[in-house]
Amino acid sequence: GSGHQTGRNEQRHLVSVIASAAAIDRGGRWLVRVHPKDNPESYLREISEVGARNVEVVSARVATTTLREELLDALCLVTSTSASAADAILMGVPVVSLSRPAGECVPDYVTAGATLHVEATPEALARAVAKLRMVGPPAEVVESAVGFRERFFGVLDGCAAVRVAEELLGLAAATKSQSAPRPSTHSRGCGLRAPQHGIA
């Protein structure tokens, strides 16, 4: 789906672009996961009109699989503004981002160069998907995606929950003592350490 920030006119255009690109790319299987705010009927109607027989539409409201499960075997994820792009980048799945109308906001992952960004036309999208299938994403996009992932998610060492707990303990203790929170110093490994000023 196109995400919360996409209005009806833009969403209709994107549905048309995706359906028409799928019709061009007859050899591939396209799975459209419809955003909870959107009506799957608009996708199904457009897909039927362009004769794209290689598209499956799944509503996120009733899906029996998670986005992560769907991304496991995906060649790429296509979106314009959806936060699902961050999930794909975290998993190392290439993201094709579609351009937006002039004056509309552009997601951070696009400005960071972490996606293969193309004009929102069926031909451009079909070419991008065909290129990914043949040679994979450009090296500079992969490098930018890795950098975005590190900035967005932090260190991927399995200790994120411990760091969050340390920060929360520190904030709680600082609030109780009415002092400014002190920056935590993280030990190597994932051992949880109570803040030095403690909580009574």
N, CA and C atoms as a LAMMPS dump frame, in Angstrom:
ITEM: TIMESTEP
0
ITEM: NUMBER OF ATOMS
600
ITEM: BOX BOUNDS ff ff ff
-5.0000000000000000e+02 5.0000000000000000e+02
-5.0000000000000000e+02 5.0000000000000000e+02
-5.0000000000000000e+02 5.0000000000000000e+02
ITEM: ATOMS id mol type element x y z
1 1 1 N 0.816 -1.19 0
2 1 2 C 0 0 0
3 1 3 C 0.854 1.247 0
4 2 1 N 0.227 2.355 -0.268
5 2 2 C 0.982 3.586 -0.449
6 2 3 C 1.235 4.347 0.835
7 3 1 N 0.536 4.031 1.91
8 3 2 C 0.842 4.661 3.193
9 3 3 C -0.151 5.734 3.581
10 4 1 N -0.003 6.234 4.83
11 4 2 C -0.922 7.225 5.398
12 4 3 C -0.845 8.578 4.703
13 5 1 N 0.32 8.926 4.149
14 5 2 C 0.525 10.276 3.647
15 5 3 C 0.039 10.471 2.213
16 6 1 N -0.606 9.468 1.638
17 6 2 C -0.999 9.522 0.243
18 6 3 C -2.497 9.762 0.118
19 7 1 N -2.881 10.823 -0.603
20 7 2 C -4.291 11.136 -0.811
21 7 3 C -4.919 10.25 -1.872
22 8 1 N -6.233 10.407 -2.069
23 8 2 C -6.966 9.517 -2.967
24 8 3 C -6.523 9.613 -4.417
25 9 1 N -6.318 10.831 -4.91
26 9 2 C -5.92 10.969 -6.315
27 9 3 C -4.562 10.331 -6.576
28 10 1 N -3.622 10.577 -5.671
29 10 2 C -2.293 9.974 -5.834
30 10 3 C -2.375 8.47 -5.679
31 11 1 N -3.191 8.02 -4.741
32 11 2 C -3.326 6.58 -4.525
33 11 3 C -3.907 5.896 -5.763
34 12 1 N -4.911 6.514 -6.385
35 12 2 C -5.498 5.94 -7.606
36 12 3 C -4.462 5.855 -8.719
37 13 1 N -3.647 6.913 -8.823
38 13 2 C -2.593 6.913 -9.841
39 13 3 C -1.598 5.784 -9.577
40 14 1 N -1.201 5.605 -8.316
41 14 2 C -0.225 4.564 -7.984
42 14 3 C -0.779 3.171 -8.248
43 15 1 N -2.064 2.974 -7.965
44 15 2 C -2.7 1.684 -8.258
45 15 3 C -2.609 1.402 -9.755
46 16 1 N -2.904 2.421 -10.556
47 16 2 C -2.845 2.266 -12.007
48 16 3 C -1.429 1.952 -12.467
49 17 1 N -0.446 2.653 -11.895
50 17 2 C 0.959 2.429 -12.256
51 17 3 C 1.379 1 -11.927
52 18 1 N 1.067 0.549 -10.732
53 18 2 C 1.474 -0.792 -10.3
54 18 3 C 0.801 -1.867 -11.138
55 19 1 N -0.512 -1.723 -11.373
56 19 2 C -1.238 -2.711 -12.17
57 19 3 C -0.69 -2.772 -13.592
58 20 1 N -0.442 -1.618 -14.19
59 20 2 C 0.064 -1.577 -15.567
60 20 3 C 1.493 -2.106 -15.653
61 21 1 N 2.321 -1.815 -14.638
62 21 2 C 3.689 -2.342 -14.62
63 21 3 C 3.673 -3.862 -14.508
64 22 1 N 2.764 -4.378 -13.696
65 22 2 C 2.643 -5.839 -13.566
66 22 3 C 2.225 -6.46 -14.887
67 23 1 N 1.347 -5.787 -15.624
68 23 2 C 0.912 -6.298 -16.928
69 23 3 C 2.075 -6.334 -17.917
70 24 1 N 2.984 -5.359 -17.811
71 24 2 C 4.176 -5.35 -18.662
72 24 3 C 5.108 -6.494 -18.266
73 25 1 N 5.264 -6.686 -16.958
74 25 2 C 6.184 -7.696 -16.407
75 25 3 C 5.449 -9.032 -16.258
76 26 1 N 5.05 -9.625 -17.362
77 26 2 C 4.184 -10.808 -17.317
78 26 3 C 4.858 -12.026 -16.689
79 27 1 N 6.179 -12.05 -16.677
80 27 2 C 6.867 -13.213 -16.135
81 27 3 C 6.991 -13.216 -14.63
82 28 1 N 6.706 -12.099 -13.988
83 28 2 C 6.88 -12.005 -12.538
84 28 3 C 5.562 -12.141 -11.798
85 29 1 N 5.661 -12.473 -10.517
86 29 2 C 4.476 -12.522 -9.653
87 29 3 C 4.48 -11.276 -8.789
88 30 1 N 3.379 -10.541 -8.786
89 30 2 C 3.255 -9.314 -8.021
90 30 3 C 2.258 -9.534 -6.9
91 31 1 N 2.685 -9.227 -5.691
92 31 2 C 1.801 -9.31 -4.53
93 31 3 C 1.572 -7.899 -4.016
94 32 1 N 0.325 -7.473 -4.001
95 32 2 C -0.021 -6.139 -3.526
96 32 3 C -0.632 -6.265 -2.141
97 33 1 N 0.055 -5.709 -1.148
98 33 2 C -0.469 -5.696 0.219
99 33 3 C -1.115 -4.334 0.438
100 34 1 N -2.429 -4.326 0.492
101 34 2 C -3.186 -3.084 0.534
102 34 3 C -3.148 -2.482 1.934
103 35 1 N -2.826 -1.195 2.004
104 35 2 C -2.783 -0.466 3.276
105 35 3 C -4.149 -0.553 3.953
106 36 1 N -4.178 -0.651 5.295
107 36 2 C -5.467 -0.78 6.003
108 36 3 C -6.475 0.331 5.687
109 37 1 N -5.989 1.53 5.32
110 37 2 C -6.919 2.626 5.02
111 37 3 C -7.543 2.5 3.629
112 38 1 N -6.987 1.638 2.786
113 38 2 C -7.421 1.563 1.393
114 38 3 C -8.406 0.425 1.154
115 39 1 N -9.205 0.576 0.124
116 39 2 C -10.183 -0.432 -0.272
117 39 3 C -9.567 -1.352 -1.328
118 40 1 N -9.465 -2.643 -1.067
119 40 2 C -8.88 -3.563 -2.053
120 40 3 C -9.613 -3.562 -3.388
121 41 1 N -10.9 -3.177 -3.391
122 41 2 C -11.678 -3.198 -4.628
123 41 3 C -11.091 -2.289 -5.692
124 42 1 N -10.523 -1.149 -5.272
125 42 2 C -9.942 -0.239 -6.261
126 42 3 C -8.749 -0.889 -6.95
127 43 1 N -7.985 -1.66 -6.211
128 43 2 C -6.85 -2.379 -6.791
129 43 3 C -7.354 -3.465 -7.739
130 44 1 N -8.309 -4.245 -7.274
131 44 2 C -8.827 -5.352 -8.085
132 44 3 C -9.443 -4.849 -9.381
133 45 1 N -10.159 -3.724 -9.319
134 45 2 C -10.798 -3.146 -10.498
135 45 3 C -9.747 -2.714 -11.518
136 46 1 N -8.722 -2.026 -11.059
137 46 2 C -7.675 -1.538 -11.958
138 46 3 C -6.894 -2.701 -12.564
139 47 1 N -6.597 -3.699 -11.747
140 47 2 C -5.853 -4.867 -12.218
141 47 3 C -6.642 -5.594 -13.301
142 48 1 N -7.945 -5.716 -13.097
143 48 2 C -8.805 -6.365 -14.083
144 48 3 C -8.841 -5.576 -15.387
145 49 1 N -8.907 -4.243 -15.278
146 49 2 C -9.009 -3.396 -16.471
147 49 3 C -7.774 -3.485 -17.355
148 50 1 N -6.58 -3.6 -16.754
149 50 2 C -5.355 -3.666 -17.56
150 50 3 C -4.975 -5.104 -17.907
151 51 1 N -5.727 -6.075 -17.398
152 51 2 C -5.482 -7.475 -17.735
153 51 3 C -4.242 -8.069 -17.098
154 52 1 N -3.884 -7.58 -15.903
155 52 2 C -2.714 -8.123 -15.198
156 52 3 C -3.129 -9.387 -14.445
157 53 1 N -2.759 -10.542 -14.984
158 53 2 C -3.168 -11.812 -14.367
159 53 3 C -2.145 -12.334 -13.364
160 54 1 N -1.038 -11.62 -13.212
161 54 2 C 0.045 -12.072 -12.34
162 54 3 C 0.085 -11.298 -11.023
163 55 1 N -1.07 -10.747 -10.625
164 55 2 C -1.129 -9.933 -9.411
165 55 3 C -2.088 -10.557 -8.408
166 56 1 N -1.604 -10.667 -7.177
167 56 2 C -2.446 -11.116 -6.062
168 56 3 C -2.614 -9.937 -5.109
169 57 1 N -3.847 -9.687 -4.701
170 57 2 C -4.135 -8.569 -3.792
171 57 3 C -4.475 -9.115 -2.413
172 58 1 N -3.775 -8.608 -1.402
173 58 2 C -4.003 -9.023 -0.025
174 58 3 C -4.271 -7.779 0.81
175 59 1 N -5.366 -7.761 1.534
176 59 2 C -5.657 -6.639 2.425
177 59 3 C -4.911 -6.843 3.739
178 60 1 N -4.192 -5.815 4.187
179 60 2 C -3.46 -5.913 5.453
180 60 3 C -4.404 -6.153 6.628
181 61 1 N -5.683 -5.773 6.467
182 61 2 C -6.649 -5.971 7.556
183 61 3 C -6.93 -7.437 7.827
184 62 1 N -6.891 -8.26 6.782
185 62 2 C -7.286 -9.671 6.94
186 62 3 C -6.186 -10.638 6.516
187 63 1 N -4.993 -10.133 6.279
188 63 2 C -3.9 -10.988 5.814
189 63 3 C -3.568 -12.07 6.835
190 64 1 N -3.29 -13.266 6.346
191 64 2 C -2.903 -14.374 7.229
192 64 3 C -1.389 -14.482 7.352
193 65 1 N -0.672 -13.67 6.587
194 65 2 C 0.785 -13.635 6.673
195 65 3 C 1.22 -12.233 7.084
196 66 1 N 2.379 -12.144 7.709
197 66 2 C 2.918 -10.844 8.113
198 66 3 C 3.703 -10.237 6.961
199 67 1 N 3.952 -8.951 7.059
200 67 2 C 4.784 -8.293 6.056
201 67 3 C 6.157 -8.95 5.999
202 68 1 N 6.714 -9.283 7.154
203 68 2 C 8.036 -9.921 7.182
204 68 3 C 8.028 -11.224 6.407
205 69 1 N 6.985 -12.036 6.595
206 69 2 C 6.893 -13.313 5.878
207 69 3 C 6.817 -13.086 4.374
208 70 1 N 6.081 -12.062 3.972
209 70 2 C 5.958 -11.779 2.539
210 70 3 C 7.268 -11.267 1.949
211 71 1 N 8.047 -10.554 2.751
212 71 2 C 9.311 -10.018 2.261
213 71 3 C 10.406 -11.077 2.14
214 72 1 N 10.262 -12.179 2.852
215 72 2 C 11.319 -13.201 2.855
216 72 3 C 11.669 -13.688 1.456
217 73 1 N 10.654 -13.827 0.59
218 73 2 C 10.895 -14.334 -0.762
219 73 3 C 10.733 -13.255 -1.832
220 74 1 N 10.678 -11.996 -1.419
221 74 2 C 10.403 -10.921 -2.371
222 74 3 C 11.659 -10.482 -3.113
223 75 1 N 11.49 -10.193 -4.381
224 75 2 C 12.565 -9.593 -5.167
225 75 3 C 12.8 -8.162 -4.702
226 76 1 N 11.7 -7.456 -4.414
227 76 2 C 11.792 -6.078 -3.962
228 76 3 C 10.465 -5.673 -3.353
229 77 1 N 10.446 -4.485 -2.753
230 77 2 C 9.225 -3.867 -2.262
231 77 3 C 9.035 -2.571 -3.035
232 78 1 N 7.8 -2.322 -3.496
233 78 2 C 7.485 -1.098 -4.229
234 78 3 C 6.565 -0.24 -3.374
235 79 1 N 6.896 1.031 -3.219
236 79 2 C 6.066 1.927 -2.423
237 79 3 C 6.346 3.371 -2.821
238 80 1 N 5.535 4.28 -2.272
239 80 2 C 5.834 5.706 -2.454
240 80 3 C 6.196 6.335 -1.116
241 81 1 N 5.438 6.009 -0.057
242 81 2 C 5.694 6.63 1.25
243 81 3 C 5.597 5.66 2.421
244 82 1 N 5.313 4.405 2.183
245 82 2 C 5.009 3.489 3.279
246 82 3 C 6.206 3.229 4.184
247 83 1 N 5.913 3.13 5.486
248 83 2 C 6.946 2.771 6.466
249 83 3 C 7.423 1.338 6.273
250 84 1 N 6.691 0.548 5.487
251 84 2 C 7.124 -0.831 5.211
252 84 3 C 8.473 -0.849 4.505
253 85 1 N 8.852 0.268 3.875
254 85 2 C 10.176 0.338 3.243
255 85 3 C 11.281 0.15 4.27
256 86 1 N 11.096 0.703 5.475
257 86 2 C 12.108 0.538 6.527
258 86 3 C 12.23 -0.932 6.919
259 87 1 N 11.097 -1.649 6.946
260 87 2 C 11.145 -3.089 7.25
261 87 3 C 11.931 -3.831 6.178
262 88 1 N 11.68 -3.48 4.921
263 88 2 C 12.398 -4.137 3.824
264 88 3 C 13.891 -3.844 3.901
265 89 1 N 14.232 -2.593 4.151
266 89 2 C 15.649 -2.216 4.249
267 89 3 C 16.316 -2.956 5.399
268 90 1 N 15.61 -3.099 6.511
269 90 2 C 16.157 -3.848 7.65
270 90 3 C 16.468 -5.28 7.252
271 91 1 N 15.625 -5.872 6.405
272 91 2 C 15.797 -7.262 5.985
273 91 3 C 16.718 -7.42 4.781
274 92 1 N 17.214 -6.297 4.257
275 92 2 C 18.094 -6.375 3.091
276 92 3 C 17.357 -6.578 1.782
277 93 1 N 16.054 -6.273 1.757
278 93 2 C 15.258 -6.403 0.536
279 93 3 C 15.285 -5.057 -0.192
280 94 1 N 15.64 -5.036 -1.481
281 94 2 C 15.672 -3.765 -2.213
282 94 3 C 14.298 -3.094 -2.25
283 95 1 N 14.298 -1.777 -2.207
284 95 2 C 13.062 -0.993 -2.261
285 95 3 C 13.061 -0.145 -3.528
286 96 1 N 11.962 -0.231 -4.277
287 96 2 C 11.744 0.661 -5.414
288 96 3 C 10.754 1.719 -4.938
289 97 1 N 11.183 2.969 -4.906
290 97 2 C 10.306 4.05 -4.466
291 97 3 C 9.821 4.824 -5.685
292 98 1 N 8.519 5.127 -5.678
293 98 2 C 7.894 5.846 -6.786
294 98 3 C 7.84 7.335 -6.468
295 99 1 N 8.075 8.15 -7.484
296 99 2 C 8.086 9.597 -7.29
297 99 3 C 6.706 10.09 -6.864
298 100 1 N 6.694 11.263 -6.224
299 100 2 C 5.46 11.87 -5.731
300 100 3 C 5.193 13.176 -6.462
301 101 1 N 3.96 13.667 -6.412
302 101 2 C 3.662 14.952 -7.053
303 101 3 C 4.512 16.079 -6.454
304 102 1 N 4.75 17.109 -7.241
305 102 2 C 5.539 18.249 -6.78
306 102 3 C 4.92 18.849 -5.523
307 103 1 N 5.789 19.153 -4.557
308 103 2 C 5.334 19.777 -3.319
309 103 3 C 4.994 18.8 -2.211
310 104 1 N 4.886 17.516 -2.531
311 104 2 C 4.583 16.515 -1.506
312 104 3 C 5.868 16.088 -0.806
313 105 1 N 5.739 15.688 0.456
314 105 2 C 6.924 15.28 1.22
315 105 3 C 7.486 13.972 0.68
316 106 1 N 8.785 13.833 0.854
317 106 2 C 9.492 12.64 0.4
318 106 3 C 10.058 11.936 1.625
319 107 1 N 9.873 10.62 1.733
320 107 2 C 10.359 9.9 2.92
321 107 3 C 11.876 9.976 3.073
322 108 1 N 12.332 9.822 4.312
323 108 2 C 13.766 9.879 4.608
324 108 3 C 14.558 8.829 3.84
325 109 1 N 13.956 7.635 3.664
326 109 2 C 14.711 6.587 2.973
327 109 3 C 14.968 6.945 1.512
328 110 1 N 14.116 7.795 0.935
329 110 2 C 14.342 8.247 -0.442
330 110 3 C 15.448 9.295 -0.473
331 111 1 N 15.348 10.298 0.401
332 111 2 C 16.374 11.349 0.424
333 111 3 C 17.746 10.791 0.8
334 112 1 N 17.754 9.68 1.533
335 112 2 C 19.024 9.042 1.913
336 112 3 C 19.619 8.23 0.767
337 113 1 N 18.887 8.09 -0.333
338 113 2 C 19.388 7.303 -1.463
339 113 3 C 19.344 5.806 -1.215
340 114 1 N 18.508 5.386 -0.245
341 114 2 C 18.463 3.971 0.146
342 114 3 C 17.527 3.14 -0.718
343 115 1 N 16.92 3.769 -1.74
344 115 2 C 15.991 3.057 -2.612
345 115 3 C 16.377 3.276 -4.072
346 116 1 N 15.848 2.417 -4.905
347 116 2 C 15.936 2.63 -6.347
348 116 3 C 14.739 3.515 -6.689
349 117 1 N 14.97 4.811 -6.854
350 117 2 C 13.891 5.79 -6.998
351 117 3 C 13.589 6.016 -8.473
352 118 1 N 12.319 5.863 -8.863
353 118 2 C 11.932 5.992 -10.271
354 118 3 C 10.674 6.849 -10.395
355 119 1 N 10.454 7.355 -11.601
356 119 2 C 9.225 8.08 -11.891
357 119 3 C 8.035 7.137 -11.735
358 120 1 N 6.926 7.685 -11.275
359 120 2 C 5.728 6.87 -11.058
360 120 3 C 4.993 6.647 -12.375
361 121 1 N 5.635 5.865 -13.253
362 121 2 C 5.017 5.465 -14.518
363 121 3 C 5.152 3.95 -14.642
364 122 1 N 4.226 3.299 -15.351
365 122 2 C 4.322 1.835 -15.494
366 122 3 C 5.628 1.392 -16.134
367 123 1 N 6.068 2.125 -17.155
368 123 2 C 7.275 1.733 -17.875
369 123 3 C 8.513 1.819 -16.981
370 124 1 N 8.617 2.919 -16.218
371 124 2 C 9.781 3.082 -15.339
372 124 3 C 9.796 2.026 -14.248
373 125 1 N 8.632 1.734 -13.692
374 125 2 C 8.562 0.721 -12.641
375 125 3 C 8.883 -0.657 -13.198
376 126 1 N 8.328 -1.004 -14.342
377 126 2 C 8.598 -2.317 -14.945
378 126 3 C 10.082 -2.463 -15.273
379 127 1 N 10.707 -1.389 -15.784
380 127 2 C 12.148 -1.443 -16.074
381 127 3 C 12.962 -1.647 -14.811
382 128 1 N 12.593 -0.945 -13.723
383 128 2 C 13.328 -1.071 -12.461
384 128 3 C 13.25 -2.494 -11.916
385 129 1 N 12.058 -3.087 -11.97
386 129 2 C 11.882 -4.456 -11.469
387 129 3 C 12.664 -5.439 -12.341
388 130 1 N 12.626 -5.249 -13.657
389 130 2 C 13.374 -6.131 -14.561
390 130 3 C 14.877 -6.026 -14.304
391 131 1 N 15.352 -4.798 -14.034
392 131 2 C 16.778 -4.604 -13.747
393 131 3 C 17.174 -5.298 -12.45
394 132 1 N 16.325 -5.18 -11.423
395 132 2 C 16.611 -5.866 -10.162
396 132 3 C 16.666 -7.37 -10.359
397 133 1 N 15.765 -7.887 -11.18
398 133 2 C 15.733 -9.326 -11.419
399 133 3 C 16.994 -9.799 -12.137
400 134 1 N 17.511 -8.967 -13.035
401 134 2 C 18.664 -9.37 -13.838
402 134 3 C 19.994 -9.157 -13.13
403 135 1 N 20.183 -7.971 -12.512
404 135 2 C 21.512 -7.648 -11.971
405 135 3 C 21.491 -7.226 -10.507
406 136 1 N 20.311 -7.116 -9.903
407 136 2 C 20.244 -6.684 -8.514
408 136 3 C 20.336 -5.173 -8.403
409 137 1 N 20.28 -4.659 -7.182
410 137 2 C 20.314 -3.205 -6.985
411 137 3 C 21.706 -2.635 -7.231
412 138 1 N 21.783 -1.364 -7.65
413 138 2 C 23.092 -0.72 -7.827
414 138 3 C 23.869 -0.683 -6.51
415 139 1 N 25.182 -0.763 -6.614
416 139 2 C 26.041 -0.804 -5.424
417 139 3 C 25.833 0.418 -4.532
418 140 1 N 25.629 1.602 -5.152
419 140 2 C 25.473 2.813 -4.345
420 140 3 C 24.167 2.798 -3.558
421 141 1 N 23.124 2.157 -4.098
422 141 2 C 21.859 2.031 -3.377
423 141 3 C 22.015 1.076 -2.195
424 142 1 N 22.723 -0.021 -2.423
425 142 2 C 22.978 -0.982 -1.343
426 142 3 C 23.745 -0.303 -0.213
427 143 1 N 24.779 0.451 -0.566
428 143 2 C 25.596 1.139 0.443
429 143 3 C 24.756 2.159 1.223
430 144 1 N 23.925 2.91 0.502
431 144 2 C 23.074 3.905 1.164
432 144 3 C 22.027 3.241 2.048
433 145 1 N 21.519 2.084 1.608
434 145 2 C 20.531 1.356 2.402
435 145 3 C 21.147 0.861 3.709
436 146 1 N 22.379 0.391 3.648
437 146 2 C 23.071 -0.058 4.86
438 146 3 C 23.257 1.116 5.821
439 147 1 N 23.656 2.26 5.291
440 147 2 C 23.83 3.442 6.132
441 147 3 C 22.517 3.898 6.749
442 148 1 N 21.449 3.886 5.949
443 148 2 C 20.135 4.269 6.471
444 148 3 C 19.697 3.312 7.565
445 149 1 N 19.908 2.018 7.339
446 149 2 C 19.518 1.008 8.327
447 149 3 C 20.237 1.243 9.644
448 150 1 N 21.517 1.54 9.604
449 150 2 C 22.279 1.768 10.833
450 150 3 C 21.806 3.032 11.554
451 151 1 N 21.495 4.08 10.785
452 151 2 C 21.024 5.321 11.416
453 151 3 C 19.607 5.167 11.969
454 152 1 N 18.761 4.469 11.243
455 152 2 C 17.358 4.357 11.623
456 152 3 C 17.148 3.37 12.768
457 153 1 N 17.827 2.219 12.704
458 153 2 C 17.609 1.162 13.69
459 153 3 C 18.689 1.103 14.758
460 154 1 N 19.809 1.78 14.561
461 154 2 C 20.902 1.694 15.516
462 154 3 C 21.736 0.447 15.295
463 155 1 N 22.554 0.13 16.28
464 155 2 C 23.441 -1.029 16.177
465 155 3 C 22.603 -2.305 16.218
466 156 1 N 22.791 -3.17 15.234
467 156 2 C 22.012 -4.41 15.165
468 156 3 C 22.781 -5.542 15.84
469 157 1 N 22.862 -5.461 17.167
470 157 2 C 23.634 -6.452 17.916
471 157 3 C 22.765 -7.314 18.823
472 158 1 N 21.436 -7.189 18.697
473 158 2 C 20.535 -7.979 19.529
474 158 3 C 20.321 -7.403 20.922
475 159 1 N 20.885 -6.242 21.192
476 159 2 C 20.803 -5.666 22.54
477 159 3 C 19.923 -4.42 22.618
478 160 1 N 19.102 -4.181 21.621
479 160 2 C 18.296 -2.958 21.596
480 160 3 C 17.38 -2.861 22.814
481 161 1 N 16.757 -3.964 23.197
482 161 2 C 15.832 -3.933 24.343
483 161 3 C 16.567 -3.573 25.631
484 162 1 N 17.793 -4.045 25.748
485 162 2 C 18.587 -3.716 26.935
486 162 3 C 18.904 -2.226 26.962
487 163 1 N 19.285 -1.673 25.807
488 163 2 C 19.593 -0.239 25.753
489 163 3 C 18.362 0.6 26.072
490 164 1 N 17.198 0.192 25.555
491 164 2 C 15.958 0.911 25.851
492 164 3 C 15.663 0.851 27.346
493 165 1 N 15.822 -0.344 27.944
494 165 2 C 15.573 -0.491 29.387
495 165 3 C 16.518 0.386 30.198
496 166 1 N 17.787 0.441 29.811
497 166 2 C 18.753 1.287 30.521
498 166 3 C 18.35 2.754 30.449
499 167 1 N 17.936 3.194 29.256
500 167 2 C 17.53 4.587 29.098
501 167 3 C 16.294 4.894 29.942
502 168 1 N 15.322 3.99 29.944
503 168 2 C 14.104 4.207 30.722
504 168 3 C 14.391 4.232 32.22
505 169 1 N 15.26 3.327 32.668
506 169 2 C 15.641 3.336 34.08
507 169 3 C 16.335 4.647 34.444
508 170 1 N 17.196 5.106 33.544
509 170 2 C 17.896 6.362 33.781
510 170 3 C 16.94 7.55 33.822
511 171 1 N 15.981 7.583 32.9
512 171 2 C 14.998 8.663 32.883
513 171 3 C 14.122 8.636 34.127
514 172 1 N 13.713 7.434 34.549
515 172 2 C 12.871 7.319 35.746
516 172 3 C 13.627 7.8 36.978
517 173 1 N 14.879 7.407 37.089
518 173 2 C 15.673 7.83 38.241
519 173 3 C 15.91 9.339 38.213
520 174 1 N 16.159 9.88 37.024
521 174 2 C 16.401 11.32 36.919
522 174 3 C 15.143 12.102 37.261
523 175 1 N 13.996 11.6 36.833
524 175 2 C 12.734 12.27 37.138
525 175 3 C 12.471 12.255 38.63
526 176 1 N 12.755 11.109 39.257
527 176 2 C 12.523 10.981 40.693
528 176 3 C 13.413 11.936 41.482
529 177 1 N 14.643 12.063 41.051
530 177 2 C 15.566 12.946 41.784
531 177 3 C 15.552 14.368 41.232
532 178 1 N 14.699 14.633 40.226
533 178 2 C 14.551 15.941 39.595
534 178 3 C 15.871 16.468 39.051
535 179 1 N 16.66 15.554 38.547
536 179 2 C 17.904 15.959 37.894
537 179 3 C 17.812 15.594 36.422
538 180 1 N 18.659 16.178 35.632
539 180 2 C 18.665 15.885 34.197
540 180 3 C 19.113 14.447 33.982
541 181 1 N 18.548 13.78 32.99
542 181 2 C 18.982 12.407 32.725
543 181 3 C 20.431 12.374 32.28
544 182 1 N 21.132 11.4 32.787
545 182 2 C 22.528 11.248 32.403
546 182 3 C 22.61 10.286 31.231
547 183 1 N 23.489 10.542 30.271
548 183 2 C 23.638 9.58 29.169
549 183 3 C 24.15 8.259 29.71
550 184 1 N 23.563 7.173 29.21
551 184 2 C 23.994 5.858 29.692
552 184 3 C 25.298 5.468 29.023
553 185 1 N 26.073 4.681 29.737
554 185 2 C 27.291 4.114 29.157
555 185 3 C 27.054 2.631 29.031
556 186 1 N 27.031 2.151 27.801
557 186 2 C 26.672 0.764 27.545
558 186 3 C 27.89 -0.134 27.645
559 187 1 N 27.735 -1.212 28.368
560 187 2 C 28.81 -2.189 28.443
561 187 3 C 28.762 -3.074 27.215
562 188 1 N 29.843 -3.755 26.946
563 188 2 C 29.841 -4.724 25.847
564 188 3 C 28.961 -5.887 26.241
565 189 1 N 28.345 -6.508 25.283
566 189 2 C 27.404 -7.578 25.585
567 189 3 C 26.061 -6.986 25.932
568 190 1 N 25.149 -7.81 26.462
569 190 2 C 23.779 -7.355 26.698
570 190 3 C 23.397 -7.373 28.161
571 191 1 N 24.334 -7.24 29.054
572 191 2 C 23.977 -7.235 30.467
573 191 3 C 23.298 -5.938 30.848
574 192 1 N 22.138 -6.01 31.473
575 192 2 C 21.408 -4.822 31.891
576 192 3 C 22.048 -4.272 33.16
577 193 1 N 22.348 -2.959 33.123
578 193 2 C 22.939 -2.326 34.292
579 193 3 C 22.006 -1.239 34.793
580 194 1 N 21.739 -1.236 36.084
581 194 2 C 20.925 -0.16 36.657
582 194 3 C 21.739 1.121 36.628
583 195 1 N 21.071 2.297 36.489
584 195 2 C 21.813 3.559 36.497
585 195 3 C 22.505 3.773 37.834
586 196 1 N 23.595 4.544 37.798
587 196 2 C 24.41 4.726 39.01
588 196 3 C 23.649 5.403 40.112
589 197 1 N 22.683 6.309 39.762
590 197 2 C 21.977 7.011 40.833
591 197 3 C 20.794 6.189 41.336
592 198 1 N 20.448 5.088 40.679
593 198 2 C 19.481 4.118 41.214
594 198 3 C 18.07 4.604 41.34
595 199 1 N 17.172 3.674 41.595
596 199 2 C 15.765 3.956 41.836
597 199 3 C 15.398 3.353 43.18
598 200 1 N 14.831 4.159 44.067
599 200 2 C 14.463 3.658 45.39
600 200 3 C 13.147 2.91 45.337
